[in-house]
Amino acid sequence: MNENITALCPGSFDPVTYGHLDIITRAAGMFKKLIVVVASNSSKNCCFTPEERVELIKKCITGLDNVEVVHYDGLLADYAAKVGATAIIKGLRAMSDFEYEFQMALTNKELNPNVETLFLTTSAQNMYLSSSMVKQIASMGGNISHFVPSEIKQDIINRITTKK
């Protein structure tokens, strides 16, 4: 564990999945402090508000004492400077993720030269998993137990079924 570095783990997390939690848990073991940043993304049609997403994540990370969950609506590079974070952790599932995340890493480095982006590959059992897939399965009445923690499963089902 790096005793001096605060890291950020940003994403939309709509909703948080076992894939996200895998990256969060592994990153929490690597840094003194990890801040999970729930980002607003105008290009995504989110089911949950940013505040709801923060609460869903908090329900799933009990026991990770060095992890904080926040919502931030602005440039990640600015937030990193504000909180003194020097690392950004991004999870990768496939090469298509890498191309986008690599572009974002270069942009963040240009905006904040003090921050480095580190990529963690997802565990093999989560390579195909996405929030979009969870929402689609839930909307069709499928079982999402293998994709999200039991602590939030019903919250997701309730939201998806009321949006129909």
N, C-alpha and C positions, 0 to 999 in steps of 0.2 A: 504494500500500500504506500502510495506517495503521501507523506505526512504534511506536505505544504500546499498541495494543489487542490483548488476547487474546480470541479468540472461541471459542465452543463450537458444535459441530455434532452435535447429539444424534439418536439414532434407535435402532431395534431391529436394523437391518441383518441380517436373518435370511433369506437371506444378502445381503451387499452386492452391488449391481448396478451396471451402467454408469450408471444414473440417479443413484445415490448418489455414485459417483465423480466424476461431472460437477459436482455441487454441491460436493463436498469440494475438488476441484482449483481450481475458480473461487474459492471462499472462501479457500483457502490463498494465492492471489495478492492478496488484499485485506487480509490482516492479518499482523502480525508473527508471531503464534503462533495456530495453530488446534488445538484439542483435539477430536478426534472422540470423543464419549461414547456408548459402547454401553450402552444403558439396559436394565434389566430391566423387562418389561411383563407383569404377571400376567394381563392380558386376552388376550394372544397365546399361542398354542401354538407355541413355538419349536422348530425342528429342531436348532439348535446352541446349546451353552452360551454364556454371555456371554464366557467366556475363549476359546472357539473362534472366536467372531465377531470378537473383537479380533485374533486371529492371521490370520484371513482378510483382514481389512482391511489389516493390516500387509503382507501379501504383495502387495497391489495398489497400495500408495502409495510404493513405493521411489522415491526421487528428490524427494519432497516433504519437504525437510529441516525445515520449520517446522511439520510436523504430528505430533502425538502422538495415540496411540489408547489409551483407557482404558475400563475398565468402572466404572460407578458405580451403586450401588443405593440411591437416595434421591432427594430433591427436587433437580431441576436448578438451581433458584434458590439452594439451599444450596451446591451444588458450584461454581456461578459465584462466589459470595462467597468460598469457600474458596481458589480459585485466582486470584482477582482478575480474572475475565473480566467484560467489560462488554457483550458482544454474544453473542447466540444466533442462529445461522444455521439457517434452516429452508427446505427445498426444497418447492416447490409444483408439483403436476401439474395440478390441476383446481380448480374452485370448491369442490368438496366437501372438498378438503384445506384450503382457506383457512378455512372455517368452524371446523373443529376447531383448526387452528393459531392462529387469531386468539384463540380462547377461551384456549388455553394461553399465548399471549403476554401476555394481560391478567392471567392468574393469576400468571405468573412475575414480571411487573412489580409486582404487589401484594406478592408475597413478597420481592422484592429490587428496590427502586426504582433501584438502580444498574445494572441490566441492560436492554438494549434488544434486541428481537427484530427481525431483518431477514429478509425473505423473498426468496429467489431462485427465479425460475421455471426449471423444467427446460428443457433443450434440446428442441426439437420432436421429435427422433428418440426421446426417452425419455419422452414424455408418457404413454404407456400402460403403461409398464414398472413392475412391482412385484415385490417379493420373493415374494409369494404366487403370482403368475403363474409365476415361475421355478420354484418348487417344484412347482406343478401340472404344468408341461410336463415337468420332469425325472421326475416320478413316473409319467408315461405314456410314458417312453422317448423324448421329443422332444429335439431339438437345442437346447441353451441357449447355444450359442457366441455368438449375437448379443446376449446379455443380460448375460453375466458374463465377466470376464477369464479367459484361459486358465490363469492361475496358480491359480485356485480352482475351475475347472469340474469337475475330477474329484473334488475334495473334496465338492462339492455332490452330484454323481451318486452317489458312494459312500454318503453319508449318507441320501439320499432312498431309494435302493434297499434299504438295510439296514433302514429303518423300515417297509417294506411287510410 
